[in-house]
Amino acid sequence: MFTPNPNQSPTTNRGWQRVFQRNKLTLGIMFPIEAFERDQPTMHKQVTLAQFAEKAGFASLGFRDVPLRDPNFGDVGQVFDPWTYLGYMAAQTSEIALLTASIILPLRHPIHIAKAAASIDQLSSGRLLMGVATGDRVVEFPAFNVDFESRGAMFREEIELLKIYWSEYFPQVSSSFGHLQAADVIPKPIASHVPLLVTGHSQQDLGWIARNADGWMSYPRNIEAQAQVVQRWRDSVEAELPGQYKPFTQSYFIDLTDNPNEAPTPIHLGHRLGRHALLMHLRASKRIGVDHLIFNLKYGKRAADEVLQELAEFVLPEFI
């Protein structure tokens, strides 16, 4: 906890090993694990559902970072602060990866982020995968006295600072966030740094993301369009770091019907569909190179425990 491990790759962490395996698609589930209307999840039975997901073979649990309720946006994530909820769920589980999707870097001081993330990393025995983003909710930025148009530059600087705080012993740092002298940020993470997944473009080009992140997290698209996005990512990684594997992750909203044969119809960022169509979609996602796919149940009609049970019995076995 007190000594950095600059030579240990974050890809050796338990969370990474559970989620990312070359040429394999794994599945995760996003909090809140429930269907709900507007922006008011009940957050009931989340521990029970998370433990079921872990036992069933899901690779990750997804956590959101939504500091303020914006009625115009219609989404508050899991309501609770992500670091608090990560610690809570880390104590309730033992194997499943804990994935943030995503921490909004410009709204937080990098020392606070470094300490919180390394703490979860240590307390969960290396299960944290940290998705990071610049943020897109304009209303949040003036509340934190942060310039919305500066978020891209702040994001780049914070990624650099996080890696310094995690991998160096008593670093001397002068930045736009402050000056660190004769003190250290602890705990250090298990590896050189907590695994970082950039979400969307976060105001950066793919080359920068390939060089500075451990993977890329994007959004649902039709299979043909997603295949092109995945290929652009693979090409960017190969151009910047030949031979390296950096995975591609995406979210996917599902309304899984009780009719296993129901054909897919579009919903926001996903589909209403039966399990046979879902399996076809997942197989196609694997074929085009998606490494990890995170289900979101917000727009569903059925109880979450019923959906998880069906996924566990008929879908997950092919992707464990």
Backbone as numpy.savetxt, mean C-alpha at the origin, in Angstrom:
# Nx Ny Nz CAx CAy CAz Cx Cy Cz
17.71 -2.17 16.89 16.90 -0.95 16.89 17.74 0.32 16.89
18.95 0.23 17.44 19.80 1.41 17.57 20.86 1.50 16.49
21.11 0.38 15.82 22.16 0.33 14.81 21.54 0.13 13.44
21.87 1.00 12.48 21.31 0.81 11.13 21.88 -0.43 10.45
21.12 -0.92 9.47 21.53 -2.10 8.71 21.59 -1.75 7.22
22.55 -0.91 6.83 22.55 -0.38 5.47 22.75 -1.41 4.37
23.28 -2.58 4.72 23.56 -3.60 3.70 22.48 -4.66 3.57
21.42 -4.55 4.40 20.35 -5.55 4.34 19.21 -5.04 3.47
18.90 -5.76 2.41 17.85 -5.34 1.49 16.47 -5.46 2.13
15.61 -4.48 1.91 14.23 -4.59 2.43 13.45 -5.72 1.77
13.94 -6.24 0.65 13.24 -7.35 0.00 13.38 -8.65 0.78
14.21 -8.66 1.82 14.33 -9.83 2.69 13.31 -9.81 3.83
12.59 -8.69 3.98 11.61 -8.57 5.06 10.47 -9.58 4.89
9.87 -9.97 6.00 8.80 -10.96 5.97 7.60 -10.48 5.16
7.25 -9.20 5.31 6.12 -8.68 4.56 6.35 -8.74 3.07
7.55 -8.34 2.65 7.89 -8.38 1.23 7.82 -9.80 0.70
8.38 -10.73 1.45 8.42 -12.13 1.01 7.03 -12.72 0.88
6.10 -12.29 1.72 4.73 -12.81 1.64 3.98 -12.24 0.43
4.27 -10.99 0.09 3.48 -10.30 -0.94 4.09 -10.45 -2.33
5.41 -10.34 -2.43 6.03 -10.24 -3.75 6.90 -11.46 -4.06
6.45 -12.18 -5.08 7.19 -13.33 -5.60 7.16 -13.24 -7.11
8.32 -13.19 -7.72 8.40 -12.97 -9.16 7.53 -13.97 -9.93
6.80 -13.45 -10.92 5.93 -14.25 -11.79 4.75 -14.88 -11.04
4.34 -14.23 -9.94 3.20 -14.72 -9.17 2.32 -13.55 -8.76
1.01 -13.75 -8.80 0.06 -12.76 -8.32 -0.41 -13.14 -6.93
-0.31 -12.21 -5.98 -0.86 -12.41 -4.65 -1.98 -11.39 -4.43
-2.81 -11.65 -3.41 -4.00 -10.84 -3.17 -4.01 -10.26 -1.77
-4.50 -9.03 -1.67 -4.65 -8.37 -0.38 -6.07 -7.86 -0.20
-6.33 -7.30 0.98 -7.66 -6.77 1.28 -7.49 -5.44 2.01
-8.25 -4.44 1.58 -8.12 -3.09 2.12 -9.11 -2.85 3.26
-8.64 -2.17 4.31 -9.56 -1.66 5.32 -10.29 -0.43 4.78
-11.55 -0.22 5.16 -12.39 -1.08 5.97 -12.79 -2.35 5.20
-12.77 -3.47 5.89 -13.20 -4.72 5.27 -14.72 -4.82 5.45
-15.42 -4.06 4.64 -16.89 -4.04 4.70 -17.42 -3.23 3.53
-18.69 -3.45 3.22 -19.41 -2.62 2.26 -20.15 -1.53 3.03
-20.13 -0.31 2.51 -20.80 0.77 3.23 -21.13 1.90 2.26
-22.10 2.72 2.66 -22.52 3.84 1.84 -21.87 5.12 2.31
-21.79 6.08 1.39 -21.21 7.40 1.64 -19.80 7.23 2.23
-19.49 7.95 3.30 -18.13 7.89 3.86 -18.15 7.44 5.32
-19.09 6.54 5.65 -19.25 6.18 7.07 -19.19 4.67 7.28
-18.00 4.07 7.25 -17.90 2.65 7.60 -18.19 2.44 9.07
-18.69 1.25 9.39 -18.96 0.96 10.80 -17.69 0.60 11.56
-16.71 0.02 10.86 -15.46 -0.50 11.45 -15.73 -1.62 12.45
-16.87 -2.30 12.31 -17.20 -3.43 13.17 -16.48 -4.69 12.70
-16.11 -5.54 13.61 -15.56 -6.88 13.34 -14.28 -6.87 12.50
-13.56 -5.76 12.51 -12.39 -5.67 11.65 -11.26 -6.61 12.09
-11.09 -6.79 13.38 -10.06 -7.72 13.84 -10.40 -9.14 13.42
-11.64 -9.54 13.63 -12.07 -10.89 13.23 -11.89 -11.11 11.75
-12.26 -10.13 10.94 -12.13 -10.25 9.50 -10.67 -10.26 9.07
-9.85 -9.44 9.70 -8.42 -9.42 9.37 -7.75 -10.75 9.73
-8.12 -11.31 10.87 -7.54 -12.60 11.26 -8.00 -13.71 10.33
-9.25 -13.64 9.89 -9.72 -14.62 8.92 -8.94 -14.49 7.62
-8.73 -13.24 7.16 -7.99 -13.01 5.92 -6.57 -13.57 6.03
-5.94 -13.37 7.15 -4.59 -13.89 7.35 -4.58 -15.42 7.28
-5.50 -16.04 7.99 -5.56 -17.51 8.02 -5.90 -18.07 6.64
-6.74 -17.35 5.89 -7.18 -17.83 4.57 -6.06 -17.77 3.54
-5.08 -16.90 3.75 -3.96 -16.82 2.82 -3.82 -15.51 2.09
-4.62 -14.50 2.45 -4.38 -13.18 1.87 -2.95 -12.75 2.22
-2.32 -12.02 1.30 -0.93 -11.64 1.50 -0.79 -10.34 2.29
-1.78 -9.44 2.18 -1.63 -8.14 2.83 -2.96 -7.61 3.35
-2.84 -6.73 4.34 -3.92 -5.86 4.81 -3.55 -4.45 4.41
-4.51 -3.69 3.82 -4.22 -2.34 3.34 -4.77 -1.27 4.28
-3.95 -0.25 4.53 -4.29 0.84 5.44 -4.22 2.17 4.70
-5.19 3.04 4.94 -5.26 4.35 4.26 -4.77 5.45 5.19
-4.39 6.58 4.60 -3.98 7.77 5.34 -4.88 8.91 4.89
-5.95 9.16 5.66 -6.91 10.22 5.33 -7.07 11.09 6.57
-6.27 12.16 6.70 -6.29 12.93 7.95 -7.57 13.70 8.21
-8.27 14.14 7.14 -9.46 14.97 7.32 -10.65 14.39 6.56
-11.83 14.64 7.08 -13.06 14.25 6.39 -13.46 15.34 5.42
-13.40 15.04 4.13 -13.81 15.96 3.09 -15.11 15.44 2.47
-16.25 16.07 2.78 -17.54 15.56 2.27 -17.59 15.47 0.75
-16.81 16.29 0.07 -16.81 16.26 -1.39 -16.06 15.06 -1.96
-15.24 14.43 -1.12 -14.44 13.30 -1.60 -15.13 11.97 -1.34
-15.89 11.88 -0.25 -16.69 10.68 0.01 -15.92 9.47 0.46
-14.77 9.67 1.12 -13.96 8.53 1.53 -13.09 8.95 2.70
-13.16 8.21 3.80 -12.34 8.53 4.98 -11.42 7.37 5.36
-11.22 6.43 4.42 -10.37 5.29 4.73 -10.92 4.49 5.88
-10.00 4.05 6.78 -10.45 3.27 7.94 -10.74 4.15 9.15
-10.90 5.46 8.94 -11.26 6.44 9.97 -10.09 6.70 10.92
-9.55 5.67 11.52 -8.52 5.81 12.53 -7.17 6.17 11.90
-6.36 6.87 12.67 -5.01 7.22 12.24 -4.26 5.99 11.76
-3.57 6.06 10.62 -2.94 4.85 10.08 -1.88 4.24 10.99
-1.07 5.06 11.65 -0.02 4.49 12.49 -0.61 3.80 13.72
-1.64 4.43 14.31 -2.30 3.81 15.45 -2.94 2.49 15.04
-3.62 2.50 13.89 -4.32 1.29 13.45 -3.33 0.21 13.00
-2.22 0.62 12.42 -1.18 -0.36 12.07 -0.66 -1.07 13.32
-0.39 -0.30 14.38 0.07 -0.92 15.61 -0.96 -1.85 16.21
-2.22 -1.42 16.17 -3.32 -2.24 16.69 -3.44 -3.54 15.93
-3.43 -3.47 14.59 -3.59 -4.68 13.79 -2.32 -5.54 13.79
-1.18 -4.92 13.94 0.06 -5.70 14.05 0.01 -6.61 15.27
-0.60 -6.12 16.34 -0.70 -6.91 17.56 -1.76 -8.00 17.46
-2.69 -7.89 16.50 -3.77 -8.86 16.35 -3.46 -9.92 15.30
-2.35 -9.76 14.58 -1.98 -10.68 13.50 -0.51 -11.06 13.68
-0.06 -12.03 12.88 1.32 -12.48 13.07 2.09 -12.73 11.78
1.40 -12.93 10.66 2.08 -13.30 9.42 1.78 -12.36 8.25
0.59 -11.85 8.16 0.15 -11.09 7.01 0.89 -9.75 6.93
1.21 -9.31 5.70 1.89 -8.03 5.51 0.94 -6.87 5.81
1.52 -5.76 6.26 0.78 -4.55 6.59 1.20 -3.48 5.59
0.28 -3.11 4.70 0.61 -2.27 3.55 -0.14 -0.95 3.64
0.58 0.16 3.61 -0.09 1.46 3.60 -0.35 1.89 2.17
-1.56 2.42 1.92 -1.95 2.79 0.57 -2.78 4.08 0.61
-2.14 5.19 0.88 -0.71 5.36 1.09 -0.49 6.50 2.09
0.71 6.54 2.70 1.05 7.63 3.60 1.31 8.89 2.78
0.66 10.00 3.15 0.79 11.25 2.41 2.00 12.01 2.96
3.13 11.89 2.30 4.38 12.42 2.84 4.35 13.94 3.07
3.88 14.77 2.13 3.99 16.21 2.36 3.20 16.73 3.56
2.26 15.97 4.07 1.47 16.41 5.22 2.07 15.99 6.55
3.23 15.34 6.51 3.85 14.84 7.74 5.33 15.17 7.73
5.89 15.41 8.92 7.32 15.68 9.02 8.09 14.38 8.84
9.18 14.38 8.07 9.89 13.14 7.79 10.46 12.43 9.01
10.80 13.16 10.06 11.29 12.49 11.27 10.16 11.71 11.93
8.97 12.30 11.98 7.82 11.57 12.52 7.53 10.32 11.70
7.57 10.46 10.37 7.31 9.30 9.51 8.37 8.23 9.72
9.63 8.64 9.75 10.72 7.68 9.91 10.58 6.90 11.21
10.27 7.59 12.29 10.14 6.92 13.58 8.93 6.02 13.63
7.79 6.51 13.14 6.57 5.70 13.16 6.72 4.44 12.31
7.24 4.60 11.10 7.36 3.46 10.20 8.35 2.43 10.72
9.50 2.88 11.22 10.48 1.95 11.76 9.94 1.25 13.01
9.13 1.95 13.79 8.53 1.33 14.97 7.60 0.20 14.57
6.72 0.45 13.59 5.82 -0.61 13.12 6.64 -1.75 12.50
7.66 -1.42 11.74 8.52 -2.43 11.13 9.11 -3.34 12.19
9.64 -2.78 13.26 10.23 -3.58 14.33 9.18 -4.36 15.11
8.09 -3.70 15.48 7.07 -4.35 16.29 6.34 -5.47 15.55
6.29 -5.38 14.22 5.62 -6.41 13.44 6.59 -7.45 12.88
7.86 -7.35 13.27 8.90 -8.26 12.78 9.03 -8.22 11.26
9.05 -6.99 10.72 9.34 -6.80 9.31 8.17 -7.00 8.38
6.95 -6.71 8.83 5.78 -6.94 7.97 5.28 -5.68 7.26
5.88 -4.52 7.52 5.38 -3.28 6.95 5.89 -3.07 5.52
4.95 -2.75 4.61 5.25 -2.28 3.27 4.64 -0.88 3.17
5.46 0.12 2.90 4.97 1.48 3.02 4.71 2.10 1.65
3.42 2.11 1.26 3.02 2.89 0.11 3.04 4.36 0.49
3.55 5.19 -0.41 3.68 6.63 -0.15 3.14 7.41 -1.34
2.65 8.62 -1.06 2.05 9.43 -2.11 2.18 10.91 -1.77
1.88 11.76 -2.76 1.91 13.21 -2.54 0.59 13.73 -1.99
-0.49 13.00 -2.21 -1.81 13.46 -1.80 -2.51 14.23 -2.91
-3.86 14.13 -2.93 -4.62 14.79 -3.99 -5.86 15.51 -3.46
-6.00 15.60 -2.14 -7.17 16.26 -1.56 -6.79 17.71 -1.23
-7.19 18.60 -2.11 -6.73 19.99 -2.03 -7.08 20.62 -0.68
-8.21 20.25 -0.09 -8.66 20.87 1.14 -7.72 20.59 2.31
-6.96 19.51 2.26 -6.10 19.15 3.38 -4.86 20.04 3.49
-4.35 20.53 2.39 -3.06 21.21 2.40 -3.05 22.53 3.15
-4.02 23.43 2.97 -4.01 24.64 3.78 -4.20 24.37 5.27
-4.90 23.28 5.61 -5.08 22.95 7.03 -3.74 22.63 7.69
-2.79 22.10 6.90 -1.46 21.78 7.41 -0.43 22.87 7.05
-0.93 23.95 6.46 -0.06 25.05 6.03 1.01 24.56 5.05
0.59 23.71 4.13 1.48 23.16 3.11 0.99 23.62 1.74
1.93 24.07 0.91 1.59 24.51 -0.44 1.33 23.31 -1.33
0.10 23.23 -1.87 -0.29 22.09 -2.69 0.61 21.94 -3.90
1.03 23.03 -4.51 1.83 22.96 -5.72 3.27 22.53 -5.44
3.68 22.55 -4.18 5.05 22.16 -3.83 5.16 20.69 -3.43
4.04 19.96 -3.47 4.03 18.62 -2.90 4.98 17.66 -3.63
5.18 17.84 -4.93 6.08 16.96 -5.66 7.52 17.10 -5.21
7.99 18.35 -5.06 9.35 18.59 -4.58 9.51 18.12 -3.14
8.50 18.35 -2.31 8.56 17.89 -0.93 8.65 16.37 -0.86
7.90 15.71 -1.72 7.90 14.25 -1.76 9.29 13.72 -2.06
9.95 14.28 -3.07 11.30 13.83 -3.42 12.26 14.02 -2.26
12.17 15.17 -1.62 13.07 15.45 -0.50 12.81 14.50 0.67
11.55 14.21 0.94 11.23 13.35 2.07 11.68 11.91 1.84
11.57 11.41 0.62 12.07 10.07 0.33 13.56 10.01 0.62
14.30 11.03 0.20 15.75 11.06 0.45 16.04 11.12 1.95
15.30 11.94 2.67 15.53 12.07 4.11 15.17 10.80 4.86
14.08 10.16 4.50 13.69 8.92 5.17 14.81 7.87 5.07
15.37 7.74 3.89 16.43 6.74 3.72 17.67 7.10 4.53
17.96 8.40 4.66 19.09 8.82 5.50 18.80 8.50 6.97
17.63 8.88 7.46 17.30 8.66 8.87 17.31 7.17 9.21
16.90 6.32 8.28 16.83 4.89 8.54 18.19 4.19 8.43
19.05 4.66 7.55 20.25 3.89 7.22 21.54 4.44 7.78
21.48 5.64 8.38 22.70 6.24 8.90 22.64 6.40 10.42
23.81 6.37 11.02 23.97 6.49 12.47 24.31 7.93 12.80
23.46 8.61 13.57 23.63 10.02 13.91 23.96 10.86 12.67
23.07 10.87 11.68 23.34 11.66 10.47 23.27 13.16 10.76
24.04 13.90 10.01 23.96 15.35 10.06 23.18 15.81 8.84
22.04 16.44 9.09 21.10 16.74 8.01 20.67 18.20 8.09
20.75 18.87 6.96 20.17 20.21 6.81 19.22 20.15 5.62
17.97 20.48 5.88 16.96 20.38 4.82 15.91 21.45 5.04
14.96 21.50 4.13 13.88 22.46 4.28 12.97 22.12 5.46
13.11 20.89 5.99 12.30 20.47 7.13 12.97 20.75 8.47
14.26 21.08 8.46 14.96 21.35 9.70 16.40 20.89 9.65
17.06 21.00 10.78 18.49 20.69 10.87 18.70 19.69 12.00
19.29 18.56 11.68 19.54 17.50 12.66 21.04 17.43 12.93
21.42 17.66 14.18 22.82 17.61 14.57 22.91 16.94 15.95
23.88 16.04 16.11 24.20 15.45 17.41 23.02 14.70 18.03
22.17 14.14 17.19 21.04 13.33 17.66 20.72 12.31 16.58
20.01 11.26 16.95 19.70 10.20 15.98 18.20 9.90 16.00
17.71 9.42 14.89 16.32 8.98 14.78 16.27 7.48 15.03
15.56 7.08 16.06 15.43 5.66 16.40 13.95 5.34 16.59
13.56 4.05 16.46 14.41 2.91 16.12 14.78 2.90 14.64
15.84 2.14 14.33 16.15 1.87 12.94 15.30 0.69 12.47
14.98 0.64 11.18 14.22 -0.51 10.68 15.07 -1.76 10.62
14.43 -2.87 10.36 15.13 -4.16 10.32 16.13 -4.21 9.18
15.77 -3.65 8.03 16.65 -3.62 6.86 17.20 -2.21 6.67
17.79 -1.96 5.52 18.35 -0.63 5.25 17.28 0.45 5.29
16.09 0.11 4.84 14.96 1.02 4.91 13.68 0.21 4.86
12.59 0.82 5.27 11.28 0.20 5.14 10.95 0.14 3.64
10.44 -0.99 3.14 10.10 -1.07 1.71 9.14 0.05 1.29
9.49 0.73 0.21 8.73 1.89 -0.25 8.08 1.61 -1.61
6.77 1.85 -1.68 6.02 1.71 -2.92 5.41 3.07 -3.24
5.84 3.69 -4.33 5.26 4.98 -4.73 3.90 4.73 -5.36
2.92 5.54 -4.95 1.55 5.40 -5.45 1.27 6.40 -6.56
0.73 5.90 -7.68 0.53 6.77 -8.82 1.87 7.35 -9.26
1.84 8.52 -9.87 3.10 9.15 -10.26 3.64 10.05 -9.15
2.76 10.47 -8.23 3.20 11.34 -7.14 4.05 12.50 -7.64
3.63 13.06 -8.78 4.30 14.21 -9.39 5.71 13.90 -9.88
6.02 12.61 -10.10 7.35 12.20 -10.54 7.23 11.46 -11.87
8.36 11.32 -12.58 8.37 10.49 -13.77 8.73 9.06 -13.38
8.43 8.12 -14.27 8.65 6.71 -13.93 10.11 6.39 -13.71
11.00 7.09 -14.39 12.43 6.85 -14.17 12.83 7.15 -12.75
12.36 8.25 -12.21 12.67 8.60 -10.82 12.09 7.55 -9.87
10.85 7.14 -10.12 10.23 6.13 -9.27 11.02 4.82 -9.32
11.43 4.42 -10.51 12.21 3.18 -10.65 13.50 3.25 -9.87
14.16 4.40 -9.86 15.43 4.55 -9.15 15.26 4.61 -7.65
14.19 5.22 -7.17 14.09 5.57 -5.76 13.11 4.73 -4.94
12.21 4.00 -5.61 11.24 3.17 -4.89 11.57 1.70 -5.05
10.98 0.89 -4.20 11.14 -0.57 -4.29 10.07 -1.19 -5.16
9.02 -0.43 -5.47 7.94 -0.91 -6.32 7.00 0.23 -6.64
6.03 -0.05 -7.49 5.08 0.97 -7.93 3.67 0.47 -7.68
2.81 1.36 -7.17 1.42 1.04 -6.89 0.54 1.94 -7.74
-0.37 1.33 -8.51 -1.21 2.10 -9.42 -2.67 1.73 -9.24
-3.49 2.08 -10.23 -4.93 1.99 -10.10 -5.52 1.00 -11.11
-6.77 0.58 -10.92 -7.37 -0.37 -11.86 -7.61 0.25 -13.24
-7.44 -0.56 -14.26 -7.77 -0.20 -15.63 -8.24 -1.46 -16.32
-8.80 -1.33 -17.53 -9.10 -2.56 -18.25 -7.80 -3.28 -18.57
-7.89 -4.57 -18.82 -6.70 -5.41 -18.93 -5.75 -4.91 -20.03
-6.29 -4.50 -21.15 -5.44 -4.04 -22.25 -4.67 -2.79 -21.85
-5.34 -1.84 -21.23 -4.67 -0.61 -20.82 -3.67 -0.88 -19.69
-4.06 -1.76 -18.74 -3.15 -2.07 -17.63 -1.90 -2.78 -18.12
-2.05 -3.61 -19.14 -0.88 -4.30 -19.70 0.14 -3.30 -20.21
-0.33 -2.24 -20.82 0.59 -1.21 -21.32 1.27 -0.47 -20.18
0.51 -0.18 -19.11 1.07 0.51 -17.95 2.14 -0.36 -17.28
1.83 -1.64 -17.10 2.80 -2.56 -16.49 4.06 -2.64 -17.34
3.89 -2.71 -18.66 5.06 -2.81 -19.53 5.91 -1.54 -19.47
5.27 -0.38 -19.38 6.05 0.86 -19.23 6.85 0.85 -17.94
6.24 0.30 -16.89 6.96 0.20 -15.62 8.15 -0.75 -15.75
7.94 -1.92 -16.33 9.04 -2.88 -16.51 10.16 -2.25 -17.35
9.79 -1.53 -18.40 10.79 -0.90 -19.25 11.57 0.17 -18.50
10.89 0.93 -17.65 11.55 1.98 -16.88 12.54 1.38 -15.89
12.12 0.30 -15.21 13.03 -0.36 -14.25 14.24 -0.92 -14.98
14.01 -1.55 -16.11 15.12 -2.14 -16.86 16.08 -1.07 -17.36
15.55 0.07 -17.77 16.40 1.16 -18.26 17.23 1.76 -17.14
16.66 1.86 -15.95 17.35 2.50 -14.84 18.24 1.53 -14.07
17.75 0.30 -13.88 18.45 -0.69 -13.04 18.34 -2.06 -13.71
19.14 -2.30 -14.73 19.00 -3.54 -15.53 19.04 -4.79 -14.66
18.05 -5.67 -14.90 18.02 -6.96 -14.22 17.32 -6.96 -12.89
16.96 -5.79 -12.36 16.31 -5.75 -11.05 14.81 -6.00 -11.17
14.26 -6.62 -10.12 12.83 -6.86 -10.04 12.22 -5.83 -9.10
11.30 -5.04 -9.62 10.55 -4.09 -8.81 9.07 -4.28 -9.14
8.28 -4.72 -8.16 6.92 -5.20 -8.45 5.92 -4.09 -8.73
4.81 -4.53 -9.35 3.68 -3.66 -9.69 2.47 -4.10 -8.86
1.88 -3.14 -8.15 0.71 -3.39 -7.29 -0.45 -2.53 -7.76
-1.67 -3.03 -7.62 -2.85 -2.23 -7.95 -3.99 -2.53 -6.99
-4.89 -1.57 -6.87 -6.13 -1.77 -6.12 -7.20 -2.29 -7.08
-8.31 -2.80 -6.50 -9.41 -3.31 -7.32 -10.67 -3.39 -6.47
-11.69 -2.58 -6.80 -12.96 -2.61 -6.09 -13.83 -3.72 -6.66
-14.41 -4.52 -5.77 -15.29 -5.59 -6.23 -16.61 -5.58 -5.46
-17.67 -5.86 -6.20 -18.98 -6.19 -5.63 -19.21 -7.64 -6.05
-18.77 -8.58 -5.21 -18.86 -10.00 -5.54 -20.29 -10.48 -5.28
-20.97 -10.90 -6.34 -22.37 -11.30 -6.20 -22.47 -12.76 -5.74
-23.66 -13.14 -5.30 -23.85 -14.52 -4.86 -24.12 -15.46 -6.02
-24.18 -14.91 -7.24 -24.29 -15.73 -8.45 -22.89 -15.92 -9.03
-22.28 -17.09 -8.88 -20.90 -17.27 -9.34 -20.70 -17.07 -10.83
-21.79 -17.12 -11.60 -21.70 -17.00 -13.06 -22.00 -15.58 -13.57
-22.23 -14.64 -12.68 -22.61 -13.31 -13.14 -21.46 -12.66 -13.91
-21.77 -12.10 -15.06 -20.78 -11.42 -15.90 -20.40 -10.07 -15.26
-19.21 -9.59 -15.54 -18.78 -8.32 -14.94 -19.48 -7.11 -15.53
-19.86 -6.18 -14.66 -20.34 -4.87 -15.08 -19.52 -3.83 -14.31
-19.16 -2.72 -14.93 -18.27 -1.75 -14.29 -18.91 -1.07 -13.07
-18.10 -0.89 -12.04 -18.40 0.01 -10.93 -17.18 0.92 -10.81
-17.21 1.86 -9.89 -16.09 2.78 -9.73 -14.81 2.01 -9.39
-13.83 2.08 -10.27 -12.51 1.46 -10.06 -12.59 -0.06 -9.88
-13.57 -0.69 -10.54 -13.65 -2.13 -10.42 -14.86 -2.70 -11.11
-15.37 -3.82 -10.58 -16.48 -4.52 -11.22 -17.44 -5.13 -10.20
-18.69 -5.22 -10.59 -19.66 -6.12 -9.96 -19.61 -7.39 -10.78
-19.40 -8.53 -10.13 -19.18 -9.76 -10.89 -19.28 -10.98 -9.98
-19.43 -12.15 -10.62 -19.39 -13.42 -9.91 -17.96 -13.95 -9.85
-17.79 -15.02 -9.08 -16.42 -15.49 -8.84 -15.75 -16.07 -10.08
-16.52 -16.62 -11.02 -15.89 -17.17 -12.23 -15.29 -16.04 -13.07
-16.01 -14.94 -13.22 -15.47 -13.78 -13.94 -14.31 -13.17 -13.18
-14.39 -13.17 -11.84 -13.29 -12.66 -11.03 -12.02 -13.48 -11.26
-12.16 -14.78 -11.27 -10.99 -15.63 -11.52 -10.39 -15.35 -12.89
-11.23 -15.15 -13.89 -10.72 -14.83 -15.22 -9.97 -13.51 -15.21
-10.49 -12.53 -14.49 -9.83 -11.23 -14.41 -8.48 -11.35 -13.70
-8.45 -12.10 -12.62 -7.20 -12.27 -11.87 -6.15 -13.01 -12.70
-6.59 -14.03 -13.42 -5.64 -14.75 -14.28 -5.08 -13.83 -15.36
-5.93 -12.99 -15.91 -5.46 -12.03 -16.91 -4.51 -11.01 -16.29
-4.80 -10.59 -15.06 -3.91 -9.66 -14.36 -2.54 -10.28 -14.13
-2.54 -11.52 -13.74 -1.27 -12.22 -13.56 -0.51 -12.32 -14.88
-1.23 -12.62 -15.94 -0.60 -12.79 -17.25 0.10 -11.52 -17.73
-0.48 -10.35 -17.43 0.13 -9.11 -17.90 1.20 -8.60 -16.94
1.37 -9.26 -15.78 2.49 -8.91 -14.91 2.15 -8.19 -13.63
0.86 -8.13 -13.24 0.51 -7.56 -11.94 1.03 -8.50 -10.85
1.73 -7.95 -9.88 2.33 -8.77 -8.82 1.44 -8.89 -7.58
0.72 -7.82 -7.27 -0.13 -7.84 -6.08 -1.37 -7.00 -6.36
-2.53 -7.54 -5.98 -3.81 -6.87 -6.21 -4.56 -6.81 -4.89
-5.03 -5.61 -4.55 -5.68 -5.39 -3.25 -7.16 -5.13 -3.46
-7.99 -6.03 -2.94 -9.44 -5.88 -3.05 -9.94 -4.78 -2.11
-10.95 -4.06 -2.58 -11.67 -3.11 -1.74 -13.15 -3.45 -1.85
-13.82 -3.63 -0.71 -15.20 -4.10 -0.68 -16.23 -2.99 -0.51
-15.81 -1.73 -0.55 -16.71 -0.61 -0.24 -18.02 -0.65 -1.01
-17.98 -0.96 -2.29 -19.19 -0.87 -3.13 -19.95 -2.19 -3.21
-19.67 -3.12 -2.33 -20.35 -4.40 -2.35 -21.76 -4.33 -1.78
-22.48 -5.41 -1.99 -23.85 -5.52 -1.46 -23.94 -6.61 -0.38
-22.98 -7.51 -0.34 -23.04 -8.63 0.60 -22.19 -8.33 1.84
-22.45 -9.10 2.89 -21.66 -8.98 4.11 -20.21 -9.39 3.83
-19.29 -8.68 4.45 -17.87 -8.91 4.19 -17.45 -10.33 4.56
-17.99 -10.89 5.64 -17.58 -12.23 6.02 -18.00 -13.26 4.98
-19.17 -13.05 4.35 -19.60 -13.95 3.27 -18.66 -13.86 2.07
-18.28 -12.64 1.72 -17.39 -12.44 0.57 -16.03 -13.06 0.85
-15.48 -12.81 2.04 -14.18 -13.39 2.37 -14.22 -14.91 2.36
-15.31 -15.48 2.86 -15.45 -16.93 2.88 -15.44 -17.49 1.45
-16.17 -16.85 0.54 -16.20 -17.32 -0.84 -14.84 -17.16 -1.50
-14.18 -16.02 -1.27 -12.84 -15.82 -1.83 -11.87 -16.86 -1.30
-11.96 -17.13 0.00 -11.05 -18.10 0.62 -11.24 -19.50 0.06
-12.48 -19.86 -0.21 -12.77 -21.22 -0.66 -12.51 -21.42 -2.15
-12.84 -20.42 -2.96 -12.86 -20.64 -4.41 -11.83 -19.83 -5.20
-11.27 -18.77 -4.62 -10.38 -17.89 -5.39 -8.95 -17.91 -4.87
-8.79 -17.73 -3.57 -7.45 -17.61 -3.00 -6.52 -18.80 -3.25
-7.03 -20.05 -3.22 -6.10 -21.18 -3.38 -5.22 -21.11 -4.62
-5.69 -20.44 -5.66 -4.90 -20.33 -6.89 -3.81 -19.26 -6.78
-3.88 -18.42 -5.73 -2.97 -17.27 -5.66 -2.22 -17.20 -4.34
-2.01 -18.35 -3.73 -1.23 -18.42 -2.49 0.15 -18.98 -2.80
